[in-house]
Amino acid sequence: MFHRTRIARIISVSAITLALTSINATAASTGAYFMADPTPAAEKADDFAYPYWDYILRTTVISPGMSDRTSNPVTIKVDNSRFHWGNKNPTAIEGNRIYLGAFEGENLNTLIQIRERMEGLPITNPMDTWTPDERLAYWLNLYNIAMVEQLAKHYPKRILKDLLYGEEALLDQKVLKVGGVPLSLNDIHHRIVLAKWDNPLVMYGFFHGYVGSPNIRREAYKPETVWSQLHQNAVEFINSNRGAKVRGGKLRVSELYRINAALFPNFDRDVKKHVIEYLQPGYAALAENSRSVVAETDDYYTTDIEMGITFDHQKGDDMLEDTALALLGRETLSVAVRNGWPSHVGVYMREVNRKHEREFRRNPSANTNVTVDELPQDSGTDSEN
């Protein structure tokens, strides 16, 4: 069962709303819950796993909206010390966030149960009876479920580069057994998906756990919508500093394009053409005039909403709280603290709110609310980043 006990709705003085959903896995008797022990074997993955994976994503993922390409580090300097807590990168408030701290105990067991059922589906329901879109949605969801599971098992970590790409790279470990065949996350990514789908959009379906990677969505990939979902992820990623930016006459793109170089045979030309296709018109002109392409943009800081920094708020966050009080103001911080979030999450909230205030000033008619609502009883399937 998947437990959710707190819904924290944070409202800034400018009436821009940021809703944060919190799960407390240790309070099983008080929260709403998610059962994952059904029922007879489903015919396809979307009959069984996707509604449950939807629920988990809607409960644990928040979306701050599109980047406005400003530089917004999210840090707090602890008083009377040399330490800065948080993400110092200019991409710090870009991309969706997930509450990784929720995935412990029964919540983690639920995720494992979903993953194991999905692993067995190709045995009971051979994939040669599935459509290409059903297979693509299956591989993307299985990859992302396994990624969240592995990040939860290694939690908390702030910087993920060594974990994912180091000497004993997590991405190369055989953490899955699909239809009895041991597979790594890189096997799914490179040997299956990139080998069978020659379309750059597929790279935006893989969640790597760090800010510089494409979004984890607030919904499962569905066969009927998988390509539109990937298109939305591509638009969000490319129109952010972590995806592509022009500096010094060069188009500086994410290192992920180099990792996915198989999709771009003539790397510089193909990446540039692809990125320009999805850039907003004004910025596309800058990219068009760039002299070269450099794959160097990265931010390996975790997408965990608590930034891989865990504190007992009653036992040791006092210095951070005092500092954040000066930075945020009493009203904003007190709301965050009252809802059980550590102070550095309040700094993230502040920067997201500032971004939406800037957007509202530029375009007063725009909807700048950022919300994470409880999953409706009838389990809607509307598409959202």
Buried (B, 14 or more C-beta within 10 A) or exposed (E): BBBBBBBBBBBBEEEBBBBBBBBBBEEBEEBBBBEBEEEEEBEBBBBBBBEBBBBBBBBBBBBBBBBBBEEBBBBBBEEEEEEEBBBEBBBBBBBBBBBBBBBBEBBBBBBBBBBEBBBBBBEEBEEEEBEEBBBBBBBBBBBBBBBBBBBBEBBBBBEBBEBBBEEEBBBEEEBBEBEEEEBBBBBBBBEBBBEEBEEBBBBBBBBBBBBBBBBBBBBBBBBEBBBEBBBBBBBBBBBBBBBBBBEEEBBBBBBBBBBBBEBBEEBBEBBBBBBBEBBEEEBBEBBEEBEEBBBEBBBBBBBBBBBBBEBEBEEEBEBBBBBBBEBBEEEBBBBBBEBBBBBBBBBBBBBBBBBBBEBBEEEEEEEBEBEBEEBEEEEEBEEEB
